[in-house]
Amino acid sequence: MKNNPRRQFIKKSTAATLGFSALGSMAFSAKSYGNIIGANERLNVAIAGLGRRLGAYYEPIGMKSSNVNLMYLCDAMESQMPKAAKNFAKHIDYTPKLEQNVMKVMDDKEVDIMIIATPDHWHAPGTWLALDRGKHVYVEKPCSHNPREGELLIALQKKYDKVVQMGNQQRSAPESREIIAAIHAGAIGKAYKATAFYSNGRGEVPNPKVAPAPQGLDWELFQGPAPRKAYTHDTWDYNWHWYGWEYGTAETGNNATHELDVARWALQVDYPNMVEVEAAKRHFPEDGWVMYDTMEAQFKFENGSVIEWDGKSRNSYNTYGADRGTIIYGTDGTVFVNRDGYKQYDRGGKLIKENMGGGTEGGTQLGGGGDMSTTHVVNFFNAVRGIEKQNSNIEEGAVSTLLCHLANISYRTGETLVCDPKNGHITNTKKAMALWTREYEKGWEPPKV
């Protein structure tokens, strides 16, 4: 158990699932069954957004057992496309089409699957545009830019009856699935609290200044659903995360999505009834980072469970002995789980079981990809074929992402939030509920469901 070779697990399990009967692993309605792509049919895939998460798709697309065809590589920055094609050439023996206009890609009826790996503000709109054109969608985290978009994705998935999956890849990690199942079976008694954490040493960023858009960047396309503004230096290449709320969701949307998802999964809770936050920008006071870089948040649930978030974007001190992870407390013990595996302790703090698989998934460094991502993407492909159940559907992704949005809203308004435990809506302050959605550029308004 301790030296579980996860890469072999991925390839063996992928090959095995391709032999399942279409109805053996999932129950489908007649309507759903009509949408299933045959188990042996090749899936045509397009990727929109070729930045740092691109590495997550090399292996699952390149594996022969995946039986997919990469039709398109698409990005608002022209130079990203040949660069991505060169990287993919190490994994596939054919050349995908390069197309900057994502709408052309979505309009191609041969495309079965859209992978949305764009900046955050494009995630939900890219998903609903693809769904409207008959595509299945794999969307990176966070799946939405604001709470209303998450609600829409849940409703639109049901309306179009397509497979939609968020990139919460730890839901597919064998060790995580093993220990969460054990927690649900009572391995640590009643689980009542989870502490999710992230510590990173991000450095100083430039101050954004109005400047011409870089050569090759379609700034109009990059902005997409966001209200129009002048380009500012260094925005397109990752720093859009920190330069305001037009495109990003701060570190909580960027990274807490993962650990809060694990915490909610372990505790089996959905919507909180109270959210309280302490957050501020505490490092490099004169640089261009305009949001908080340090946050502590607490989410309380109607059944008495509590989730805590401890996020440090620019302080690498590992408070909990690792750079990221989740600690789950129960009446009879405690579990530490992260991307490498888990350790289980009894109530006295004695280690009684561990399964640290030594996976390849990245921790806090920039870049994407690894064994968890590969398993998660393959799980999505197989769910599209109807031969495997999704490890995490879009509803799970949207509810976990909502916790991030609620924390951001509490920070932005300076208010403790009281929420409806049935749907997460904020009930005690109109100022906060006004941030449930956003202003959209004319012509990019969300669909009505």
C-alpha positions as CSV (number, residue, x, y, z in Angstrom):
1,M,0.0,0.0,0.0
2,K,2.7,2.5,1.0
3,N,4.5,2.4,-2.3
4,N,1.4,2.3,-4.5
5,P,2.6,3.1,-8.1
6,R,-0.2,5.4,-9.2
7,R,1.0,5.7,-12.8
8,Q,0.5,2.0,-13.3
9,F,-2.9,2.2,-11.5
10,I,-4.0,4.9,-14.0
11,K,-3.1,2.9,-17.1
12,K,-4.5,-0.4,-15.8
13,S,-7.8,1.1,-14.5
14,T,-8.3,3.1,-17.8
15,A,-7.8,-0.1,-19.9
16,A,-10.2,-2.0,-17.6
17,T,-13.0,0.6,-17.7
18,L,-13.1,0.4,-21.5
19,G,-14.4,-3.1,-21.1
20,F,-17.4,-2.2,-19.0
21,S,-20.9,-2.4,-20.5
22,A,-22.5,1.0,-21.1
23,L,-25.2,0.3,-18.5
24,G,-23.1,-1.7,-16.0
25,S,-21.4,1.2,-14.3
26,M,-24.1,3.9,-14.4
27,A,-27.8,4.2,-14.6
28,F,-29.1,6.4,-17.5
29,S,-32.4,7.7,-18.5
30,A,-33.6,7.0,-22.0
31,K,-32.7,10.6,-22.9
32,S,-29.2,10.3,-21.4
33,Y,-28.6,7.0,-23.1
34,G,-29.3,8.7,-26.5
35,N,-26.5,11.2,-25.7
36,I,-23.8,8.6,-24.9
37,I,-21.0,8.3,-27.4
38,G,-20.2,4.7,-28.2
39,A,-17.6,3.0,-26.0
40,N,-15.3,2.4,-29.0
41,E,-15.8,5.6,-30.8
42,R,-13.0,8.1,-31.0
43,L,-13.7,11.4,-29.2
44,N,-12.8,14.7,-30.9
45,V,-11.4,17.1,-28.4
46,A,-10.6,20.8,-28.5
47,I,-8.7,22.8,-25.8
48,A,-9.4,26.5,-25.3
49,G,-6.7,28.1,-23.1
50,L,-3.1,26.9,-23.5
51,G,-1.5,28.3,-20.4
52,R,-0.1,26.7,-17.3
53,R,-2.7,23.9,-17.0
54,L,-1.9,22.6,-20.5
55,G,0.4,19.9,-19.0
56,A,-2.6,18.3,-17.4
57,Y,-3.8,17.1,-20.8
58,Y,-0.7,15.7,-22.5
59,E,-0.8,12.3,-21.0
60,P,-4.6,11.6,-21.0
61,I,-5.0,12.8,-24.6
62,G,-1.8,11.0,-25.7
63,M,-2.7,7.6,-24.1
64,K,-3.8,5.2,-26.8
65,S,-6.4,3.7,-24.4
66,S,-8.1,7.1,-24.2
67,N,-9.0,6.8,-27.9
68,V,-9.3,10.6,-28.4
69,N,-8.3,12.9,-31.3
70,L,-7.1,16.4,-30.4
71,M,-8.7,18.4,-33.2
72,Y,-8.0,22.0,-32.0
73,L,-5.7,24.1,-29.9
74,C,-7.1,27.5,-29.3
75,D,-5.9,30.6,-27.3
76,A,-6.4,34.3,-27.4
77,M,-2.6,34.7,-27.5
78,E,-1.4,33.6,-30.9
79,S,2.1,32.5,-29.8
80,Q,0.6,30.0,-27.3
81,M,-0.8,27.8,-30.1
82,P,2.4,26.7,-31.9
83,K,4.1,26.3,-28.6
84,A,1.3,24.0,-27.4
85,A,1.4,22.0,-30.6
86,K,5.2,21.5,-30.2
87,N,4.7,20.2,-26.7
88,F,1.9,17.9,-27.8
89,A,4.1,16.5,-30.5
90,K,5.9,14.6,-27.8
91,H,2.7,12.7,-27.0
92,I,0.7,12.4,-30.3
93,D,1.8,11.5,-33.8
94,Y,-0.5,14.0,-35.7
95,T,-1.0,17.8,-35.7
96,P,-4.1,19.5,-34.4
97,K,-5.6,22.5,-36.0
98,L,-4.6,25.9,-34.5
99,E,-7.5,28.3,-34.3
100,Q,-7.5,31.6,-32.3
101,N,-11.3,32.1,-32.6
102,V,-12.9,29.9,-30.0
103,M,-16.4,30.4,-31.5
104,K,-15.2,28.8,-34.7
105,V,-14.0,25.8,-32.7
106,M,-17.3,25.5,-30.8
107,D,-19.3,25.8,-34.0
108,D,-17.5,22.8,-35.5
109,K,-20.0,20.0,-35.2
110,E,-17.2,17.4,-35.3
111,V,-16.0,18.5,-31.9
112,D,-17.4,16.3,-29.1
113,I,-15.6,17.8,-26.1
114,M,-14.4,21.2,-25.1
115,I,-11.7,21.6,-22.5
116,I,-12.0,25.1,-21.0
117,A,-8.6,26.0,-19.5
118,T,-8.9,29.8,-19.9
119,P,-8.8,32.5,-17.2
120,D,-11.5,32.3,-14.6
121,H,-14.0,34.8,-16.1
122,W,-14.3,32.6,-19.2
123,H,-14.9,29.3,-17.4
124,A,-18.7,29.4,-17.0
125,P,-19.5,31.3,-20.2
126,G,-17.2,29.0,-22.2
127,T,-19.0,26.0,-20.7
128,W,-22.5,27.3,-21.5
129,L,-21.6,28.3,-25.0
130,A,-20.1,24.8,-25.6
131,L,-23.2,23.1,-24.1
132,D,-25.5,25.1,-26.3
133,R,-23.5,23.7,-29.3
134,G,-23.9,20.1,-28.1
135,K,-20.5,19.6,-26.5
136,H,-19.5,17.8,-23.4
137,V,-17.3,20.0,-21.2
138,Y,-14.3,19.6,-18.9
139,V,-13.8,23.0,-17.2
140,E,-10.9,23.9,-15.0
141,K,-11.4,25.2,-11.5
142,P,-13.0,27.4,-10.4
143,C,-15.9,26.4,-12.6
144,S,-17.4,29.9,-12.2
145,H,-16.5,33.5,-11.6
146,N,-19.4,34.3,-9.3
147,P,-22.1,32.3,-7.4
148,R,-24.8,32.8,-10.0
149,E,-22.7,31.2,-12.7
150,G,-22.3,28.1,-10.6
151,E,-26.1,27.8,-10.2
152,L,-26.4,28.2,-14.0
153,L,-23.9,25.4,-14.7
154,I,-25.9,23.0,-12.6
155,A,-29.1,23.9,-14.3
156,L,-27.6,23.9,-17.8
157,Q,-26.0,20.5,-17.4
158,K,-29.5,19.1,-16.6
159,K,-31.1,21.0,-19.5
160,Y,-28.6,19.9,-22.1
161,D,-27.9,16.5,-20.5
162,K,-24.2,16.5,-21.3
163,V,-21.3,15.4,-19.1
164,V,-19.7,18.4,-17.4
165,Q,-16.8,18.0,-15.0
166,M,-14.6,20.5,-13.1
167,G,-10.8,20.0,-12.7
168,N,-11.1,19.1,-9.0
169,Q,-8.7,16.3,-9.7
170,Q,-8.1,15.1,-6.2
171,R,-11.6,13.5,-6.4
172,S,-9.9,11.0,-8.7
173,A,-6.8,10.2,-6.6
174,P,-6.9,6.6,-5.4
175,E,-5.5,7.4,-2.0
176,S,-8.0,10.2,-1.4
177,R,-10.9,8.1,-2.5
178,E,-9.8,5.3,-0.2
179,I,-9.5,7.4,2.9
180,I,-12.6,9.5,2.3
181,A,-14.6,6.3,1.9
182,A,-13.0,5.1,5.2
183,I,-14.0,8.4,6.9
184,H,-17.6,8.0,5.7
185,A,-17.6,4.4,7.1
186,G,-16.6,5.8,10.5
187,A,-12.8,5.3,10.6
188,I,-12.3,8.3,12.8
189,G,-15.7,8.3,14.4
190,K,-17.9,11.3,13.5
191,A,-16.0,13.7,11.3
192,Y,-16.9,17.2,12.6
193,K,-14.2,19.6,11.4
194,A,-11.8,20.1,8.5
195,T,-8.9,22.5,8.2
196,A,-7.9,23.2,4.6
197,F,-4.6,25.0,4.0
198,Y,-2.2,26.4,1.3
199,S,1.2,28.1,1.8
200,N,3.1,29.5,-1.1
201,G,5.9,32.0,-1.5
202,R,4.6,34.1,-4.5
203,G,6.8,37.1,-5.1
204,E,6.3,40.7,-6.0
205,V,4.3,41.5,-9.1
206,P,4.6,44.6,-11.4
207,N,2.2,47.5,-11.0
208,P,-0.2,47.3,-14.0
209,K,0.1,50.3,-16.3
210,V,-2.0,51.0,-19.4
211,A,-0.1,49.7,-22.4
212,P,-0.7,48.4,-25.9
213,A,-1.8,44.8,-25.9
214,P,1.1,42.4,-26.7
215,Q,1.6,41.4,-30.3
216,G,-0.6,38.5,-31.1
217,L,-3.0,38.9,-28.2
218,D,-6.7,39.3,-29.2
219,W,-7.6,41.5,-26.2
220,E,-11.2,41.6,-27.2
221,L,-11.4,37.8,-27.1
222,F,-9.5,37.6,-23.9
223,Q,-12.0,40.0,-22.2
224,G,-14.9,38.0,-23.5
225,P,-17.8,38.3,-21.0
226,A,-16.0,40.9,-18.9
227,P,-16.8,44.7,-19.3
228,R,-14.3,46.3,-21.6
229,K,-11.3,48.2,-20.2
230,A,-7.9,49.2,-21.5
231,Y,-5.1,46.6,-21.5
232,T,-2.6,46.9,-18.7
233,H,1.0,45.6,-18.8
234,D,1.5,42.0,-17.9
235,T,-2.2,41.2,-17.4
236,W,-2.6,38.3,-19.8
237,D,0.2,36.1,-18.5
238,Y,-1.1,34.9,-15.1
239,N,-1.2,38.2,-13.3
240,W,-4.8,38.6,-14.2
241,H,-5.3,36.6,-11.0
242,W,-4.2,39.5,-8.8
243,Y,-5.1,42.7,-10.8
244,G,-8.7,43.0,-9.8
245,W,-12.0,41.1,-9.9
246,E,-12.7,41.4,-13.7
247,Y,-10.9,38.2,-14.6
248,G,-9.8,36.4,-11.4
249,T,-11.2,35.0,-8.2
250,A,-8.1,35.7,-6.0
251,E,-6.1,32.9,-4.4
252,T,-9.2,31.4,-2.8
253,G,-10.8,30.7,-6.2
254,N,-7.4,29.8,-7.6
255,N,-6.3,27.2,-5.1
256,A,-8.7,26.9,-2.1
257,T,-11.2,25.3,-4.5
258,H,-9.1,22.1,-4.3
259,E,-8.8,21.8,-0.5
260,L,-12.2,23.1,0.3
261,D,-13.6,20.5,-2.1
262,V,-11.8,17.7,-0.2
263,A,-13.0,19.1,3.2
264,R,-16.6,19.3,2.0
265,W,-16.3,15.8,0.5
266,A,-15.0,14.4,3.8
267,L,-17.6,16.1,6.0
268,Q,-20.4,15.4,3.6
269,V,-21.8,18.9,3.7
270,D,-23.1,21.3,1.0
271,Y,-24.1,24.9,1.7
272,P,-22.9,26.7,4.8
273,N,-25.2,28.8,7.1
274,M,-22.4,31.2,8.1
275,V,-19.2,32.5,6.6
276,E,-16.6,34.6,8.5
277,V,-13.3,35.9,7.0
278,E,-10.2,37.7,8.1
279,A,-8.1,38.7,5.1
280,A,-5.7,41.4,3.9
281,K,-2.8,42.2,1.6
282,R,0.2,41.8,3.9
283,H,3.3,41.5,1.6
284,F,4.9,43.8,-0.8
285,P,2.5,46.7,0.0
286,E,3.6,48.8,-3.0
287,D,3.3,46.2,-5.7
288,G,0.4,45.6,-8.2
289,W,-1.3,42.8,-6.2
290,V,-4.7,44.5,-5.4
291,M,-6.5,41.6,-3.5
292,Y,-5.7,40.0,-0.2
293,D,-2.7,37.6,-0.1
294,T,-3.5,36.1,3.3
295,M,-6.9,34.8,4.4
296,E,-8.4,32.8,7.2
297,A,-12.0,31.8,6.7
298,Q,-14.5,29.8,8.6
299,F,-17.6,28.0,7.2
300,K,-20.2,26.7,9.6
301,F,-22.9,24.2,8.6
302,E,-26.3,23.5,9.9
303,N,-25.3,20.0,11.2
304,G,-22.6,21.6,13.4
305,S,-19.7,20.8,11.1
306,V,-17.0,23.4,10.5
307,I,-14.5,24.0,7.7
308,E,-11.6,26.3,8.2
309,W,-9.4,27.8,5.4
310,D,-5.9,29.0,6.1
311,G,-4.5,30.5,2.9
312,K,-1.0,32.2,2.6
313,S,-0.1,33.2,-0.9
314,R,3.2,34.8,-0.1
315,N,4.4,33.1,3.0
316,S,5.8,29.6,2.5
317,Y,5.8,28.6,6.2
318,N,4.3,25.2,6.3
319,T,2.1,25.6,9.4
320,Y,0.7,22.0,9.1
321,G,3.9,20.3,7.8
322,A,3.1,20.5,4.1
323,D,2.5,23.3,1.5
324,R,-1.1,22.3,1.0
325,G,-3.6,19.7,2.2
326,T,-6.6,19.0,4.4
327,I,-6.9,17.8,8.0
328,I,-10.1,16.1,9.0
329,Y,-10.9,15.8,12.7
330,G,-13.2,13.1,14.1
331,T,-14.5,12.0,17.5
332,D,-12.1,9.0,17.4
333,G,-9.2,10.2,15.3
334,T,-7.7,12.5,12.7
335,V,-6.7,12.2,9.0
336,F,-4.2,14.3,7.1
337,V,-4.7,14.1,3.3
338,N,-3.0,15.8,0.4
339,R,-1.9,15.1,-3.2
340,D,0.6,12.6,-2.0
341,G,-1.8,10.4,0.0
342,Y,-2.9,10.3,3.6
343,K,-2.0,9.6,7.2
344,Q,-4.5,8.4,9.7
345,Y,-4.1,8.9,13.5
346,D,-6.0,7.6,16.5
347,R,-7.5,10.0,19.1
348,G,-4.2,10.0,21.0
349,G,-2.3,11.2,18.0
350,K,-0.6,7.9,17.1
351,L,-0.1,7.1,13.4
352,I,-2.1,3.9,12.7
353,K,-2.3,3.8,8.9
354,E,-0.8,5.6,5.9
355,N,-0.8,5.4,2.2
356,M,1.5,8.0,0.7
357,G,1.6,7.1,-2.9
358,G,4.3,9.5,-4.0
359,G,2.3,10.9,-6.9
360,T,3.4,13.3,-9.6
361,E,0.7,16.0,-9.2
362,G,2.1,19.4,-8.6
363,G,1.7,21.1,-5.2
364,T,2.2,24.9,-5.2
365,Q,4.5,25.4,-8.1
366,L,3.3,26.9,-11.3
367,G,2.3,24.5,-14.0
368,G,-0.2,21.7,-14.3
369,G,-0.4,18.0,-14.7
370,G,0.3,14.8,-13.0
371,D,-1.2,11.4,-12.2
372,M,-4.3,12.8,-10.5
373,S,-5.1,15.1,-13.4
374,T,-4.6,12.2,-15.9
375,T,-7.0,10.0,-13.9
376,H,-9.5,12.7,-13.6
377,V,-9.5,13.6,-17.3
378,V,-9.7,9.9,-18.3
379,N,-12.6,9.5,-15.9
380,F,-14.3,12.3,-17.8
381,F,-13.7,10.8,-21.2
382,N,-15.1,7.5,-20.0
383,A,-18.1,9.2,-18.5
384,V,-18.8,10.8,-21.9
385,R,-18.7,7.3,-23.4
386,G,-21.1,6.0,-20.6
387,I,-18.7,3.4,-19.4
388,E,-17.7,5.0,-16.1
389,K,-19.3,7.1,-13.4
390,Q,-18.0,10.6,-12.9
391,N,-15.8,10.9,-9.9
392,S,-17.2,14.4,-9.4
393,N,-20.1,15.9,-11.3
394,I,-20.4,19.6,-12.0
395,E,-22.8,20.0,-9.0
396,E,-20.1,19.0,-6.6
397,G,-17.6,21.3,-8.3
398,A,-20.0,24.2,-8.3
399,V,-20.9,23.9,-4.6
400,S,-17.3,23.7,-3.6
401,T,-16.5,26.7,-5.7
402,L,-19.3,28.6,-4.0
403,L,-17.4,28.4,-0.7
404,C,-14.6,30.3,-2.4
405,H,-17.0,32.9,-3.7
406,L,-18.6,33.4,-0.3
407,A,-15.2,33.9,1.3
408,N,-14.3,36.5,-1.4
409,I,-17.7,38.2,-0.9
410,S,-17.2,38.4,2.9
411,Y,-13.7,39.9,2.3
412,R,-14.9,42.4,-0.2
413,T,-17.8,43.6,1.9
414,G,-16.2,43.3,5.3
415,E,-19.3,41.4,6.6
416,T,-20.0,38.1,8.2
417,L,-22.4,36.3,6.0
418,V,-25.5,34.4,7.1
419,C,-26.6,32.0,4.4
420,D,-29.6,29.8,3.5
421,P,-28.3,26.2,4.1
422,K,-30.6,25.0,1.2
423,N,-28.8,27.0,-1.5
424,G,-26.1,29.2,0.0
425,H,-27.9,32.5,-0.8
426,I,-26.8,35.3,1.5
427,T,-29.8,36.4,3.7
428,N,-28.4,39.1,6.1
429,T,-27.0,41.7,3.8
430,K,-28.0,43.1,0.4
431,K,-24.6,44.6,-0.1
432,A,-23.1,41.1,-0.1
433,M,-25.9,39.5,-2.1
434,A,-25.3,42.2,-4.8
435,L,-22.0,40.3,-5.6
436,W,-23.9,37.1,-6.3
437,T,-23.5,37.9,-10.0
438,R,-21.5,40.4,-12.0
439,E,-21.9,42.9,-14.8
440,Y,-21.4,41.4,-18.3
441,E,-20.3,43.0,-21.5
442,K,-23.3,43.6,-23.7
443,G,-24.0,40.5,-25.8
444,W,-22.4,38.2,-23.3
445,E,-25.2,38.0,-20.8
446,P,-25.8,34.6,-19.2
447,P,-28.6,32.5,-20.6
448,K,-32.0,32.3,-18.9
449,V,-32.8,28.9,-17.5
